[in-house]
């Protein structure tokens, strides 16, 4: 993997993670690095699911793949908030 590939993965992960956070209502008390990691994982898994469904390659923007990725990111944010929120300092 090249440096460009890593930077691209981080940028796409940040965008997908941020969109996933926007879908989830309320305030999410998770750090930005966790949002980026959730976005990267959601983008990779979403691309694999879209490929398995046969909708990964279309002419123009892959809307179905993008919706799958954002939905996975939203689920990831919900899980992270529920798990990360329990670790608070008391």
PyMOL Python script that loads the backbone (N, CA, C, O; Angstrom):
from pymol import cmd

cmd.read_pdbstr("""\
ATOM      1  N   UNK A   1       0.850  -1.170   0.000  1.00  0.00           N
ATOM      2  CA  UNK A   1       0.000   0.000   0.000  1.00  0.00           C
ATOM      3  C   UNK A   1       0.900   1.239   0.000  1.00  0.00           C
ATOM      4  O   UNK A   1       1.895   1.301   0.723  1.00  0.00           O
ATOM      5  N   UNK A   2       0.537   2.204  -0.809  1.00  0.00           N
ATOM      6  CA  UNK A   2       1.338   3.422  -0.915  1.00  0.00           C
ATOM      7  C   UNK A   2       0.884   4.462   0.100  1.00  0.00           C
ATOM      8  O   UNK A   2      -0.161   4.322   0.735  1.00  0.00           O
ATOM      9  N   UNK A   3       1.681   5.493   0.235  1.00  0.00           N
ATOM     10  CA  UNK A   3       1.329   6.590   1.136  1.00  0.00           C
ATOM     11  C   UNK A   3       0.045   7.264   0.657  1.00  0.00           C
ATOM     12  O   UNK A   3      -0.799   7.655   1.464  1.00  0.00           O
ATOM     13  N   UNK A   4      -0.094   7.396  -0.650  1.00  0.00           N
ATOM     14  CA  UNK A   4      -1.311   7.997  -1.204  1.00  0.00           C
ATOM     15  C   UNK A   4      -2.541   7.166  -0.860  1.00  0.00           C
ATOM     16  O   UNK A   4      -3.594   7.720  -0.546  1.00  0.00           O
ATOM     17  N   UNK A   5      -2.417   5.850  -0.915  1.00  0.00           N
ATOM     18  CA  UNK A   5      -3.523   4.967  -0.565  1.00  0.00           C
ATOM     19  C   UNK A   5      -3.917   5.096   0.898  1.00  0.00           C
ATOM     20  O   UNK A   5      -5.102   5.071   1.232  1.00  0.00           O
ATOM     21  N   UNK A   6      -2.928   5.233   1.763  1.00  0.00           N
ATOM     22  CA  UNK A   6      -3.210   5.391   3.196  1.00  0.00           C
ATOM     23  C   UNK A   6      -3.894   6.725   3.461  1.00  0.00           C
ATOM     24  O   UNK A   6      -4.865   6.785   4.215  1.00  0.00           O
ATOM     25  N   UNK A   7      -3.399   7.787   2.850  1.00  0.00           N
ATOM     26  CA  UNK A   7      -4.004   9.105   3.039  1.00  0.00           C
ATOM     27  C   UNK A   7      -5.428   9.118   2.499  1.00  0.00           C
ATOM     28  O   UNK A   7      -6.326   9.685   3.122  1.00  0.00           O
ATOM     29  N   UNK A   8      -5.636   8.496   1.344  1.00  0.00           N
ATOM     30  CA  UNK A   8      -6.973   8.420   0.768  1.00  0.00           C
ATOM     31  C   UNK A   8      -7.921   7.655   1.688  1.00  0.00           C
ATOM     32  O   UNK A   8      -9.066   8.066   1.876  1.00  0.00           O
ATOM     33  N   UNK A   9      -7.454   6.549   2.259  1.00  0.00           N
ATOM     34  CA  UNK A   9      -8.283   5.765   3.177  1.00  0.00           C
ATOM     35  C   UNK A   9      -8.670   6.589   4.403  1.00  0.00           C
ATOM     36  O   UNK A   9      -9.803   6.501   4.878  1.00  0.00           O
ATOM     37  N   UNK A  10      -7.737   7.387   4.914  1.00  0.00           N
ATOM     38  CA  UNK A  10      -8.033   8.224   6.079  1.00  0.00           C
ATOM     39  C   UNK A  10      -9.061   9.304   5.730  1.00  0.00           C
ATOM     40  O   UNK A  10      -9.986   9.558   6.502  1.00  0.00           O
ATOM     41  N   UNK A  11      -8.898   9.932   4.575  1.00  0.00           N
ATOM     42  CA  UNK A  11      -9.831  10.995   4.173  1.00  0.00           C
ATOM     43  C   UNK A  11     -11.230  10.416   3.929  1.00  0.00           C
ATOM     44  O   UNK A  11     -12.222  10.958   4.416  1.00  0.00           O
ATOM     45  N   UNK A  12     -11.305   9.322   3.179  1.00  0.00           N
ATOM     46  CA  UNK A  12     -12.601   8.691   2.919  1.00  0.00           C
ATOM     47  C   UNK A  12     -13.214   8.197   4.225  1.00  0.00           C
ATOM     48  O   UNK A  12     -14.419   8.334   4.436  1.00  0.00           O
ATOM     49  N   UNK A  13     -12.393   7.623   5.101  1.00  0.00           N
ATOM     50  CA  UNK A  13     -12.885   7.166   6.400  1.00  0.00           C
ATOM     51  C   UNK A  13     -13.440   8.304   7.240  1.00  0.00           C
ATOM     52  O   UNK A  13     -14.458   8.146   7.914  1.00  0.00           O
ATOM     53  N   UNK A  14     -12.771   9.451   7.199  1.00  0.00           N
ATOM     54  CA  UNK A  14     -13.261  10.616   7.950  1.00  0.00           C
ATOM     55  C   UNK A  14     -14.597  11.088   7.399  1.00  0.00           C
ATOM     56  O   UNK A  14     -15.494  11.447   8.163  1.00  0.00           O
ATOM     57  N   UNK A  15     -14.735  11.090   6.081  1.00  0.00           N
ATOM     58  CA  UNK A  15     -15.991  11.537   5.473  1.00  0.00           C
ATOM     59  C   UNK A  15     -17.121  10.561   5.778  1.00  0.00           C
ATOM     60  O   UNK A  15     -18.203  10.979   6.191  1.00  0.00           O
ATOM     61  N   UNK A  16     -16.883   9.273   5.581  1.00  0.00           N
ATOM     62  CA  UNK A  16     -17.913   8.263   5.858  1.00  0.00           C
ATOM     63  C   UNK A  16     -18.259   8.255   7.346  1.00  0.00           C
ATOM     64  O   UNK A  16     -19.433   8.161   7.705  1.00  0.00           O
ATOM     65  N   UNK A  17     -17.261   8.352   8.207  1.00  0.00           N
ATOM     66  CA  UNK A  17     -17.511   8.391   9.653  1.00  0.00           C
ATOM     67  C   UNK A  17     -18.309   9.612  10.063  1.00  0.00           C
ATOM     68  O   UNK A  17     -19.215   9.513  10.890  1.00  0.00           O
ATOM     69  N   UNK A  18     -17.981  10.773   9.488  1.00  0.00           N
ATOM     70  CA  UNK A  18     -18.728  11.994   9.802  1.00  0.00           C
ATOM     71  C   UNK A  18     -20.174  11.887   9.323  1.00  0.00           C
ATOM     72  O   UNK A  18     -21.094  12.309  10.024  1.00  0.00           O
ATOM     73  N   UNK A  19     -20.376  11.325   8.136  1.00  0.00           N
ATOM     74  CA  UNK A  19     -21.746  11.132   7.647  1.00  0.00           C
ATOM     75  C   UNK A  19     -22.508  10.148   8.530  1.00  0.00           C
ATOM     76  O   UNK A  19     -23.702  10.320   8.776  1.00  0.00           O
ATOM     77  N   UNK A  20     -21.813   9.119   9.002  1.00  0.00           N
ATOM     78  CA  UNK A  20     -22.435   8.177   9.936  1.00  0.00           C
ATOM     79  C   UNK A  20     -22.833   8.842  11.234  1.00  0.00           C
ATOM     80  O   UNK A  20     -23.880   8.530  11.802  1.00  0.00           O
ATOM     81  N   UNK A  21     -21.996   9.769  11.714  1.00  0.00           N
ATOM     82  CA  UNK A  21     -22.341  10.512  12.943  1.00  0.00           C
ATOM     83  C   UNK A  21     -23.512  11.443  12.721  1.00  0.00           C
ATOM     84  O   UNK A  21     -24.319  11.653  13.627  1.00  0.00           O
ATOM     85  N   UNK A  22     -23.618  12.010  11.513  1.00  0.00           N
ATOM     86  CA  UNK A  22     -24.737  12.901  11.222  1.00  0.00           C
ATOM     87  C   UNK A  22     -26.069  12.156  11.203  1.00  0.00           C
ATOM     88  O   UNK A  22     -27.107  12.729  11.536  1.00  0.00           O
ATOM     89  N   UNK A  23     -26.044  10.895  10.817  1.00  0.00           N
ATOM     90  CA  UNK A  23     -27.266  10.105  10.741  1.00  0.00           C
ATOM     91  C   UNK A  23     -27.781   9.759  12.138  1.00  0.00           C
ATOM     92  O   UNK A  23     -28.991   9.684  12.356  1.00  0.00           O
ATOM     93  N   UNK A  24     -26.873   9.551  13.073  1.00  0.00           N
ATOM     94  CA  UNK A  24     -27.248   9.168  14.433  1.00  0.00           C
ATOM     95  C   UNK A  24     -27.702  10.410  15.197  1.00  0.00           C
ATOM     96  O   UNK A  24     -26.961  11.390  15.276  1.00  0.00           O
ATOM     97  N   UNK A  25     -28.912  10.379  15.760  1.00  0.00           N
ATOM     98  CA  UNK A  25     -29.391  11.559  16.491  1.00  0.00           C
ATOM     99  C   UNK A  25     -28.681  11.729  17.838  1.00  0.00           C
ATOM    100  O   UNK A  25     -28.184  10.765  18.420  1.00  0.00           O
ATOM    101  N   UNK A  26     -28.648  12.953  18.309  1.00  0.00           N
ATOM    102  CA  UNK A  26     -28.043  13.248  19.604  1.00  0.00           C
ATOM    103  C   UNK A  26     -26.558  13.516  19.516  1.00  0.00           C
ATOM    104  O   UNK A  26     -25.961  13.506  18.439  1.00  0.00           O
ATOM    105  N   UNK A  27     -25.971  13.761  20.694  1.00  0.00           N
ATOM    106  CA  UNK A  27     -24.540  14.058  20.773  1.00  0.00           C
ATOM    107  C   UNK A  27     -23.777  12.764  21.009  1.00  0.00           C
ATOM    108  O   UNK A  27     -24.142  11.955  21.862  1.00  0.00           O
ATOM    109  N   UNK A  28     -22.716  12.585  20.239  1.00  0.00           N
ATOM    110  CA  UNK A  28     -21.889  11.394  20.402  1.00  0.00           C
ATOM    111  C   UNK A  28     -20.574  11.804  21.068  1.00  0.00           C
ATOM    112  O   UNK A  28     -19.823  12.624  20.540  1.00  0.00           O
ATOM    113  N   UNK A  29     -20.318  11.228  22.214  1.00  0.00           N
ATOM    114  CA  UNK A  29     -19.113  11.556  22.974  1.00  0.00           C
ATOM    115  C   UNK A  29     -18.006  10.560  22.647  1.00  0.00           C
ATOM    116  O   UNK A  29     -17.547   9.815  23.512  1.00  0.00           O
ATOM    117  N   UNK A  30     -17.580  10.560  21.365  1.00  0.00           N
ATOM    118  CA  UNK A  30     -16.467   9.714  20.960  1.00  0.00           C
ATOM    119  C   UNK A  30     -15.432  10.603  20.264  1.00  0.00           C
ATOM    120  O   UNK A  30     -15.791  11.598  19.635  1.00  0.00           O
ATOM    121  N   UNK A  31     -14.168  10.252  20.374  1.00  0.00           N
ATOM    122  CA  UNK A  31     -13.124  11.087  19.766  1.00  0.00           C
ATOM    123  C   UNK A  31     -13.121  10.975  18.234  1.00  0.00           C
ATOM    124  O   UNK A  31     -13.675  10.036  17.662  1.00  0.00           O
ATOM    125  N   UNK A  32     -12.492  11.942  17.602  1.00  0.00           N
ATOM    126  CA  UNK A  32     -12.453  12.004  16.141  1.00  0.00           C
ATOM    127  C   UNK A  32     -11.686  10.821  15.557  1.00  0.00           C
ATOM    128  O   UNK A  32     -12.048  10.319  14.493  1.00  0.00           O
ATOM    129  N   UNK A  33     -10.636  10.372  16.234  1.00  0.00           N
ATOM    130  CA  UNK A  33      -9.877   9.238  15.705  1.00  0.00           C
ATOM    131  C   UNK A  33     -10.738   7.991  15.631  1.00  0.00           C
ATOM    132  O   UNK A  33     -10.578   7.185  14.714  1.00  0.00           O
ATOM    133  N   UNK A  34     -11.654   7.816  16.587  1.00  0.00           N
ATOM    134  CA  UNK A  34     -12.546   6.666  16.573  1.00  0.00           C
ATOM    135  C   UNK A  34     -13.564   6.790  15.439  1.00  0.00           C
ATOM    136  O   UNK A  34     -13.939   5.793  14.821  1.00  0.00           O
ATOM    137  N   UNK A  35     -14.004   8.012  15.173  1.00  0.00           N
ATOM    138  CA  UNK A  35     -14.904   8.251  14.049  1.00  0.00           C
ATOM    139  C   UNK A  35     -14.232   7.886  12.733  1.00  0.00           C
ATOM    140  O   UNK A  35     -14.856   7.279  11.863  1.00  0.00           O
ATOM    141  N   UNK A  36     -12.960   8.255  12.585  1.00  0.00           N
ATOM    142  CA  UNK A  36     -12.217   7.945  11.358  1.00  0.00           C
ATOM    143  C   UNK A  36     -12.039   6.434  11.210  1.00  0.00           C
ATOM    144  O   UNK A  36     -12.213   5.896  10.117  1.00  0.00           O
ATOM    145  N   UNK A  37     -11.696   5.751  12.291  1.00  0.00           N
ATOM    146  CA  UNK A  37     -11.527   4.298  12.244  1.00  0.00           C
ATOM    147  C   UNK A  37     -12.852   3.624  11.878  1.00  0.00           C
ATOM    148  O   UNK A  37     -12.875   2.707  11.058  1.00  0.00           O
ATOM    149  N   UNK A  38     -13.940   4.072  12.476  1.00  0.00           N
ATOM    150  CA  UNK A  38     -15.255   3.521  12.152  1.00  0.00           C
ATOM    151  C   UNK A  38     -15.571   3.758  10.672  1.00  0.00           C
ATOM    152  O   UNK A  38     -16.094   2.872   9.996  1.00  0.00           O
ATOM    153  N   UNK A  39     -15.256   4.939  10.180  1.00  0.00           N
ATOM    154  CA  UNK A  39     -15.505   5.248   8.771  1.00  0.00           C
ATOM    155  C   UNK A  39     -14.692   4.391   7.831  1.00  0.00           C
ATOM    156  O   UNK A  39     -15.208   3.936   6.810  1.00  0.00           O
ATOM    157  N   UNK A  40     -13.419   4.157   8.154  1.00  0.00           N
ATOM    158  CA  UNK A  40     -12.564   3.311   7.306  1.00  0.00           C
ATOM    159  C   UNK A  40     -13.099   1.885   7.271  1.00  0.00           C
ATOM    160  O   UNK A  40     -13.209   1.282   6.203  1.00  0.00           O
ATOM    161  N   UNK A  41     -13.429   1.350   8.440  1.00  0.00           N
ATOM    162  CA  UNK A  41     -13.953  -0.016   8.504  1.00  0.00           C
ATOM    163  C   UNK A  41     -15.287  -0.116   7.771  1.00  0.00           C
ATOM    164  O   UNK A  41     -15.521  -1.078   7.041  1.00  0.00           O
ATOM    165  N   UNK A  42     -16.167   0.874   7.962  1.00  0.00           N
ATOM    166  CA  UNK A  42     -17.466   0.868   7.290  1.00  0.00           C
ATOM    167  C   UNK A  42     -17.307   0.968   5.778  1.00  0.00           C
ATOM    168  O   UNK A  42     -18.050   0.328   5.034  1.00  0.00           O
ATOM    169  N   UNK A  43     -16.350   1.761   5.321  1.00  0.00           N
ATOM    170  CA  UNK A  43     -16.116   1.895   3.883  1.00  0.00           C
ATOM    171  C   UNK A  43     -15.624   0.575   3.291  1.00  0.00           C
ATOM    172  O   UNK A  43     -16.074   0.174   2.217  1.00  0.00           O
ATOM    173  N   UNK A  44     -14.713  -0.096   3.974  1.00  0.00           N
ATOM    174  CA  UNK A  44     -14.198  -1.368   3.475  1.00  0.00           C
ATOM    175  C   UNK A  44     -15.275  -2.449   3.458  1.00  0.00           C
ATOM    176  O   UNK A  44     -15.434  -3.157   2.463  1.00  0.00           O
ATOM    177  N   UNK A  45     -16.007  -2.574   4.550  1.00  0.00           N
ATOM    178  CA  UNK A  45     -17.059  -3.592   4.622  1.00  0.00           C
ATOM    179  C   UNK A  45     -18.194  -3.255   3.651  1.00  0.00           C
ATOM    180  O   UNK A  45     -18.738  -4.147   3.000  1.00  0.00           O
ATOM    181  N   UNK A  46     -18.547  -1.983   3.554  1.00  0.00           N
ATOM    182  CA  UNK A  46     -19.603  -1.568   2.632  1.00  0.00           C
ATOM    183  C   UNK A  46     -19.256  -1.843   1.183  1.00  0.00           C
ATOM    184  O   UNK A  46     -20.119  -2.240   0.400  1.00  0.00           O
ATOM    185  N   UNK A  47     -17.996  -1.636   0.818  1.00  0.00           N
ATOM    186  CA  UNK A  47     -17.546  -1.933  -0.535  1.00  0.00           C
ATOM    187  C   UNK A  47     -17.623  -3.432  -0.807  1.00  0.00           C
ATOM    188  O   UNK A  47     -18.019  -3.847  -1.897  1.00  0.00           O
ATOM    189  N   UNK A  48     -17.246  -4.245   0.177  1.00  0.00           N
ATOM    190  CA  UNK A  48     -17.319  -5.699   0.017  1.00  0.00           C
ATOM    191  C   UNK A  48     -18.774  -6.161  -0.134  1.00  0.00           C
ATOM    192  O   UNK A  48     -19.070  -7.019  -0.966  1.00  0.00           O
ATOM    193  N   UNK A  49     -19.670  -5.597   0.663  1.00  0.00           N
ATOM    194  CA  UNK A  49     -21.085  -5.963   0.571  1.00  0.00           C
ATOM    195  C   UNK A  49     -21.658  -5.538  -0.780  1.00  0.00           C
ATOM    196  O   UNK A  49     -22.390  -6.297  -1.415  1.00  0.00           O
ATOM    197  N   UNK A  50     -21.324  -4.331  -1.213  1.00  0.00           N
ATOM    198  CA  UNK A  50     -21.807  -3.850  -2.514  1.00  0.00           C
ATOM    199  C   UNK A  50     -21.278  -4.725  -3.646  1.00  0.00           C
ATOM    200  O   UNK A  50     -21.995  -4.993  -4.610  1.00  0.00           O
ATOM    201  N   UNK A  51     -20.035  -5.168  -3.536  1.00  0.00           N
ATOM    202  CA  UNK A  51     -19.476  -6.063  -4.545  1.00  0.00           C
ATOM    203  C   UNK A  51     -20.190  -7.400  -4.565  1.00  0.00           C
ATOM    204  O   UNK A  51     -20.437  -7.964  -5.630  1.00  0.00           O
ATOM    205  N   UNK A  52     -20.524  -7.911  -3.373  1.00  0.00           N
ATOM    206  CA  UNK A  52     -21.232  -9.190  -3.292  1.00  0.00           C
ATOM    207  C   UNK A  52     -22.650  -9.079  -3.860  1.00  0.00           C
ATOM    208  O   UNK A  52     -23.171 -10.042  -4.424  1.00  0.00           O
ATOM    209  N   UNK A  53     -23.271  -7.908  -3.714  1.00  0.00           N
ATOM    210  CA  UNK A  53     -24.613  -7.689  -4.243  1.00  0.00           C
ATOM    211  C   UNK A  53     -24.593  -7.327  -5.721  1.00  0.00           C
ATOM    212  O   UNK A  53     -25.637  -7.318  -6.374  1.00  0.00           O
ATOM    213  N   UNK A  54     -23.421  -7.032  -6.246  1.00  0.00           N
ATOM    214  CA  UNK A  54     -23.289  -6.684  -7.655  1.00  0.00           C
ATOM    215  C   UNK A  54     -23.610  -5.237  -7.976  1.00  0.00           C
ATOM    216  O   UNK A  54     -23.917  -4.914  -9.123  1.00  0.00           O
ATOM    217  N   UNK A  55     -23.544  -4.363  -6.987  1.00  0.00           N
ATOM    218  CA  UNK A  55     -23.856  -2.945  -7.214  1.00  0.00           C
ATOM    219  C   UNK A  55     -22.642  -2.043  -6.999  1.00  0.00           C
ATOM    220  O   UNK A  55     -22.787  -0.824  -6.898  1.00  0.00           O
ATOM    221  N   UNK A  56     -21.454  -2.626  -6.929  1.00  0.00           N
ATOM    222  CA  UNK A  56     -20.257  -1.835  -6.641  1.00  0.00           C
ATOM    223  C   UNK A  56     -19.802  -1.015  -7.837  1.00  0.00           C
ATOM    224  O   UNK A  56     -19.227   0.060  -7.662  1.00  0.00           O
ATOM    225  N   UNK A  57     -20.045  -1.496  -9.035  1.00  0.00           N
ATOM    226  CA  UNK A  57     -19.578  -0.797 -10.223  1.00  0.00           C
ATOM    227  C   UNK A  57     -20.776  -0.338 -11.054  1.00  0.00           C
ATOM    228  O   UNK A  57     -21.490  -1.145 -11.649  1.00  0.00           O
ATOM    229  N   UNK A  58     -20.973   0.967 -11.078  1.00  0.00           N
ATOM    230  CA  UNK A  58     -22.037   1.553 -11.878  1.00  0.00           C
ATOM    231  C   UNK A  58     -21.457   2.744 -12.631  1.00  0.00           C
ATOM    232  O   UNK A  58     -20.348   3.195 -12.345  1.00  0.00           O
ATOM    233  N   UNK A  59     -22.213   3.239 -13.584  1.00  0.00           N
ATOM    234  CA  UNK A  59     -21.755   4.456 -14.258  1.00  0.00           C
ATOM    235  C   UNK A  59     -22.156   5.647 -13.395  1.00  0.00           C
ATOM    236  O   UNK A  59     -23.324   5.790 -13.032  1.00  0.00           O
ATOM    237  N   UNK A  60     -21.203   6.487 -13.072  1.00  0.00           N
ATOM    238  CA  UNK A  60     -21.475   7.638 -12.214  1.00  0.00           C
ATOM    239  C   UNK A  60     -21.170   7.319 -10.764  1.00  0.00           C
ATOM    240  O   UNK A  60     -20.275   6.529 -10.463  1.00  0.00           O
ATOM    241  N   UNK A  61     -21.913   7.934  -9.879  1.00  0.00           N
ATOM    242  CA  UNK A  61     -21.705   7.765  -8.440  1.00  0.00           C
ATOM    243  C   UNK A  61     -22.391   6.483  -7.975  1.00  0.00           C
ATOM    244  O   UNK A  61     -23.528   6.203  -8.356  1.00  0.00           O
ATOM    245  N   UNK A  62     -21.702   5.723  -7.163  1.00  0.00           N
ATOM    246  CA  UNK A  62     -22.253   4.474  -6.630  1.00  0.00           C
ATOM    247  C   UNK A  62     -23.100   4.777  -5.402  1.00  0.00           C
ATOM    248  O   UNK A  62     -22.636   4.625  -4.271  1.00  0.00           O
ATOM    249  N   UNK A  63     -24.326   5.200  -5.618  1.00  0.00           N
ATOM    250  CA  UNK A  63     -25.191   5.636  -4.522  1.00  0.00           C
ATOM    251  C   UNK A  63     -25.531   4.502  -3.561  1.00  0.00           C
ATOM    252  O   UNK A  63     -25.543   4.696  -2.345  1.00  0.00           O
ATOM    253  N   UNK A  64     -25.806   3.330  -4.103  1.00  0.00           N
ATOM    254  CA  UNK A  64     -26.172   2.210  -3.234  1.00  0.00           C
ATOM    255  C   UNK A  64     -24.994   1.832  -2.335  1.00  0.00           C
ATOM    256  O   UNK A  64     -25.178   1.577  -1.145  1.00  0.00           O
ATOM    257  N   UNK A  65     -23.800   1.797  -2.896  1.00  0.00           N
ATOM    258  CA  UNK A  65     -22.603   1.497  -2.107  1.00  0.00           C
ATOM    259  C   UNK A  65     -22.395   2.564  -1.026  1.00  0.00           C
ATOM    260  O   UNK A  65     -22.048   2.235   0.109  1.00  0.00           O
ATOM    261  N   UNK A  66     -22.601   3.815  -1.367  1.00  0.00           N
ATOM    262  CA  UNK A  66     -22.439   4.899  -0.408  1.00  0.00           C
ATOM    263  C   UNK A  66     -23.456   4.801   0.729  1.00  0.00           C
ATOM    264  O   UNK A  66     -23.117   5.031   1.890  1.00  0.00           O
ATOM    265  N   UNK A  67     -24.687   4.463   0.399  1.00  0.00           N
ATOM    266  CA  UNK A  67     -25.728   4.311   1.428  1.00  0.00           C
ATOM    267  C   UNK A  67     -25.388   3.150   2.357  1.00  0.00           C
ATOM    268  O   UNK A  67     -25.572   3.252   3.570  1.00  0.00           O
ATOM    269  N   UNK A  68     -24.895   2.051   1.796  1.00  0.00           N
ATOM    270  CA  UNK A  68     -24.491   0.905   2.622  1.00  0.00           C
ATOM    271  C   UNK A  68     -23.361   1.312   3.566  1.00  0.00           C
ATOM    272  O   UNK A  68     -23.381   0.963   4.746  1.00  0.00           O
ATOM    273  N   UNK A  69     -22.372   2.052   3.048  1.00  0.00           N
ATOM    274  CA  UNK A  69     -21.243   2.476   3.872  1.00  0.00           C
ATOM    275  C   UNK A  69     -21.689   3.406   4.998  1.00  0.00           C
ATOM    276  O   UNK A  69     -21.238   3.262   6.134  1.00  0.00           O
ATOM    277  N   UNK A  70     -22.561   4.348   4.696  1.00  0.00           N
ATOM    278  CA  UNK A  70     -23.034   5.286   5.722  1.00  0.00           C
ATOM    279  C   UNK A  70     -23.865   4.559   6.772  1.00  0.00           C
ATOM    280  O   UNK A  70     -23.749   4.848   7.962  1.00  0.00           O
ATOM    281  N   UNK A  71     -24.703   3.618   6.341  1.00  0.00           N
ATOM    282  CA  UNK A  71     -25.508   2.847   7.301  1.00  0.00           C
ATOM    283  C   UNK A  71     -24.605   2.043   8.227  1.00  0.00           C
ATOM    284  O   UNK A  71     -24.844   1.983   9.433  1.00  0.00           O
ATOM    285  N   UNK A  72     -23.575   1.428   7.670  1.00  0.00           N
ATOM    286  CA  UNK A  72     -22.628   0.682   8.508  1.00  0.00           C
ATOM    287  C   UNK A  72     -21.881   1.609   9.466  1.00  0.00           C
ATOM    288  O   UNK A  72     -21.635   1.247  10.616  1.00  0.00           O
ATOM    289  N   UNK A  73     -21.524   2.798   8.996  1.00  0.00           N
ATOM    290  CA  UNK A  73     -20.853   3.767   9.866  1.00  0.00           C
ATOM    291  C   UNK A  73     -21.779   4.211  10.995  1.00  0.00           C
ATOM    292  O   UNK A  73     -21.339   4.376  12.133  1.00  0.00           O
ATOM    293  N   UNK A  74     -23.061   4.406  10.681  1.00  0.00           N
ATOM    294  CA  UNK A  74     -24.018   4.801  11.726  1.00  0.00           C
ATOM    295  C   UNK A  74     -24.142   3.708  12.786  1.00  0.00           C
ATOM    296  O   UNK A  74     -24.177   4.003  13.980  1.00  0.00           O
ATOM    297  N   UNK A  75     -24.207   2.459  12.355  1.00  0.00           N
ATOM    298  CA  UNK A  75     -24.259   1.347  13.310  1.00  0.00           C
ATOM    299  C   UNK A  75     -22.971   1.310  14.133  1.00  0.00           C
ATOM    300  O   UNK A  75     -23.011   1.084  15.342  1.00  0.00           O
ATOM    301  N   UNK A  76     -21.841   1.529  13.482  1.00  0.00           N
ATOM    302  CA  UNK A  76     -20.569   1.561  14.195  1.00  0.00           C
ATOM    303  C   UNK A  76     -20.498   2.680  15.218  1.00  0.00           C
ATOM    304  O   UNK A  76     -19.971   2.493  16.315  1.00  0.00           O
ATOM    305  N   UNK A  77     -21.031   3.851  14.860  1.00  0.00           N
ATOM    306  CA  UNK A  77     -21.050   4.985  15.802  1.00  0.00           C
ATOM    307  C   UNK A  77     -21.939   4.655  17.000  1.00  0.00           C
ATOM    308  O   UNK A  77     -21.575   4.945  18.140  1.00  0.00           O
ATOM    309  N   UNK A  78     -23.092   4.057  16.752  1.00  0.00           N
ATOM    310  CA  UNK A  78     -23.992   3.687  17.857  1.00  0.00           C
ATOM    311  C   UNK A  78     -23.304   2.702  18.795  1.00  0.00           C
ATOM    312  O   UNK A  78     -23.376   2.849  20.015  1.00  0.00           O
ATOM    313  N   UNK A  79     -22.636   1.696  18.225  1.00  0.00           N
ATOM    314  CA  UNK A  79     -21.914   0.732  19.058  1.00  0.00           C
ATOM    315  C   UNK A  79     -20.769   1.395  19.823  1.00  0.00           C
ATOM    316  O   UNK A  79     -20.561   1.112  21.002  1.00  0.00           O
ATOM    317  N   UNK A  80     -20.035   2.268  19.156  1.00  0.00           N
ATOM    318  CA  UNK A  80     -18.907   2.941  19.806  1.00  0.00           C
ATOM    319  C   UNK A  80     -19.381   3.847  20.936  1.00  0.00           C
ATOM    320  O   UNK A  80     -18.758   3.891  21.996  1.00  0.00           O
ATOM    321  N   UNK A  81     -20.467   4.562  20.723  1.00  0.00           N
ATOM    322  CA  UNK A  81     -20.990   5.441  21.776  1.00  0.00           C
ATOM    323  C   UNK A  81     -21.426   4.614  22.978  1.00  0.00           C
ATOM    324  O   UNK A  81     -21.171   4.995  24.120  1.00  0.00           O
ATOM    325  N   UNK A  82     -22.078   3.489  22.728  1.00  0.00           N
ATOM    326  CA  UNK A  82     -22.537   2.676  23.853  1.00  0.00           C
ATOM    327  C   UNK A  82     -21.369   2.030  24.601  1.00  0.00           C
ATOM    328  O   UNK A  82     -21.420   1.892  25.823  1.00  0.00           O
ATOM    329  N   UNK A  83     -20.325   1.636  23.883  1.00  0.00           N
ATOM    330  CA  UNK A  83     -19.173   1.014  24.540  1.00  0.00           C
ATOM    331  C   UNK A  83     -18.204   2.042  25.106  1.00  0.00           C
ATOM    332  O   UNK A  83     -17.701   1.870  26.216  1.00  0.00           O
ATOM    333  N   UNK A  84     -17.935   3.114  24.353  1.00  0.00           N
ATOM    334  CA  UNK A  84     -16.972   4.130  24.779  1.00  0.00           C
ATOM    335  C   UNK A  84     -17.532   4.985  25.906  1.00  0.00           C
ATOM    336  O   UNK A  84     -16.779   5.460  26.755  1.00  0.00           O
ATOM    337  N   UNK A  85     -18.842   5.183  25.922  1.00  0.00           N
ATOM    338  CA  UNK A  85     -19.471   6.001  26.953  1.00  0.00           C
ATOM    339  C   UNK A  85     -19.387   5.386  28.336  1.00  0.00           C
ATOM    340  O   UNK A  85     -19.447   6.107  29.332  1.00  0.00           O
ATOM    341  N   UNK A  86     -19.251   4.083  28.421  1.00  0.00           N
ATOM    342  CA  UNK A  86     -19.165   3.394  29.712  1.00  0.00           C
ATOM    343  C   UNK A  86     -17.822   3.589  30.390  1.00  0.00           C
ATOM    344  O   UNK A  86     -17.688   3.348  31.590  1.00  0.00           O
ATOM    345  N   UNK A  87     -16.808   4.032  29.614  1.00  0.00           N
ATOM    346  CA  UNK A  87     -15.452   4.144  30.155  1.00  0.00           C
ATOM    347  C   UNK A  87     -15.194   5.485  30.815  1.00  0.00           C
ATOM    348  O   UNK A  87     -14.042   5.789  31.125  1.00  0.00           O
ATOM    349  N   UNK A  88     -16.199   6.290  31.042  1.00  0.00           N
ATOM    350  CA  UNK A  88     -16.003   7.623  31.571  1.00  0.00           C
ATOM    351  C   UNK A  88     -15.378   7.650  32.956  1.00  0.00           C
ATOM    352  O   UNK A  88     -15.465   6.677  33.704  1.00  0.00           O
ATOM    353  N   UNK A  89     -14.755   8.756  33.289  1.00  0.00           N
ATOM    354  CA  UNK A  89     -14.155   8.940  34.602  1.00  0.00           C
ATOM    355  C   UNK A  89     -15.247   9.317  35.588  1.00  0.00           C
ATOM    356  O   UNK A  89     -16.059  10.199  35.310  1.00  0.00           O
ATOM    357  N   UNK A  90     -15.271   8.662  36.725  1.00  0.00           N
ATOM    358  CA  UNK A  90     -16.341   8.916  37.705  1.00  0.00           C
ATOM    359  C   UNK A  90     -15.781   9.503  38.965  1.00  0.00           C
ATOM    360  O   UNK A  90     -16.529   9.783  39.902  1.00  0.00           O
TER     361      UNK A  90
END
""", "prot")
cmd.dss("prot")
cmd.show_as("cartoon", "prot")
cmd.util.cbc("prot")
cmd.orient("prot")
